[in-house]
Amino acid sequence: MQIGSIRSVEFRRDAGINLLRALLYAALVFLPSGGVFASEANPDPRFGVVEAYQRPQAAQALGVGWDRLIIEWYRVQPLGPQHWLSVLPHGVQSRTAPDNRTYSNHMTFPLSTNDWQYQSQIAGREFAAVLMGTPAWATEGVPVRGVPSGLYLPVHHPENYWANFVRRMVSDHRGLIKHWIIWNEPDISSDHPGAQFDGSVEDYYRLVKVAALAALEVDPGAVIHLGGLTFWHDVVYGREPYLSRFLGVAMQDEGAAKEGYFFDVATVHVYFNTESVFTIIESQRKILREFGLQKQVWLNETNAAPMDDSMHPWNDPLIPVTMQQQASFMIQSTALAFAAGAERLAVYKLYDHVAPVHGHESYGLIRWDGSLRPAATAYRLAIEMLSDFFRVKKNTHQKYHLVDFVGSSAVTHVAWAREAESVILEVVANPGANRANLVDQRGKVMQILAEDGYYRLELPAAVCADNGECFVGGEPRMLVEYLGCDHYLPKHQRKCVLWLAAE
């Protein structure tokens, strides 16, 4: 039995009005400002957001399963190797050090220091922590982004400050954090305003190796991630992909192969362009395969900041995106990330924890005043409809994408037009389904019936740039087929199992 078999009919942008009117929606599902929805006790850990701890109840309402946070070394040890302040992630309240100086994140809305760990634990969210930010005393280079002094000393040398920091961080948080991301965006060159690490590729490999050796010494279950790569910095400046350069250095390290080259997960960041989500993730997986490696790839940051939010307009965006397009991007990037083989993804970010700066981008699903953008509802729906899938299949046509997510009790087909032209899509109805709903990005839900063995969907046209480039596809539709899997009725259970096995 084929899942997601399709046929499509192209039609004019003004056609199909009667069909669209016919798709009246029976229910409206929404996420009100400040509201909390009951979520699963064990959310799917593949769906995450950056800094969920900043609004834990909202993260729980969205159904978020993992949280990426940043721990800045220079804030933990601002005074020297013998000092150690309480570990607080990016955005929480300032602290007073032993010398009575105050060290702050410079956040407009600092958070409580008491419950960032507890709230995530009770909601079942996992943590992945970025370790970065060299203290001034620990580098001969530029503070925050300089290469740590003593990095090439033996891992147990008292002056290998980076090893000492990682060892204690992992030891202190064993049981709470097992995923450790080593720095952030090392592929941005040191002469660029956005540079975060001034070292060479060789220095970064050493940074990862030392971190892995120190971490695994105190927690054999620690998972080591490479820092998120931007991809485009190499493309724009004509460089070999950073992951290729990194692996080229790693392959020269005798004995590193038996250690898996000291990392478990490759990481990417993708923004604004829906189509590039699949392309960039697949490119990283291809590089890993070329070096003979089978490693996970995580998408740790993705989003498309809107320009038309009246509460925070962005006057001169390089890529113009509306709030509704941002909502579309949430669903499309989620579908394509998993279709490309990403193990997990996270949206950057949950909450705008600084007051808006007029004319600059703002990425939060939640605005600084606590109100929700449409993207919050869209991402919640994507999590709700796609959680617990065990197989993904992508069908790509010049005019549309169709991505099928197969779960134990439902199959969800995510479809959208790729160009500035609407598409009529017919999806083969699965005989194992006993009912089906059609869901849009606003949370409107309607029951849909198959006709002659097909579900008929209208995919709205994409809103494209003046040059014809469509950075975000048209508003997606999610067709959810609920399987006849009643575990209390053996005949229904057999029907479901046989249907799933036949694909």
Order of alpha helices (4+ residues) and beta strands (2+ residues): beta-alpha-beta-beta-alpha-beta-alpha-beta-beta-alpha-beta-alpha-beta-alpha-beta-alpha-alpha-beta-alpha-beta-alpha-beta-alpha-beta-beta-beta-beta-beta-beta-beta-beta-alpha
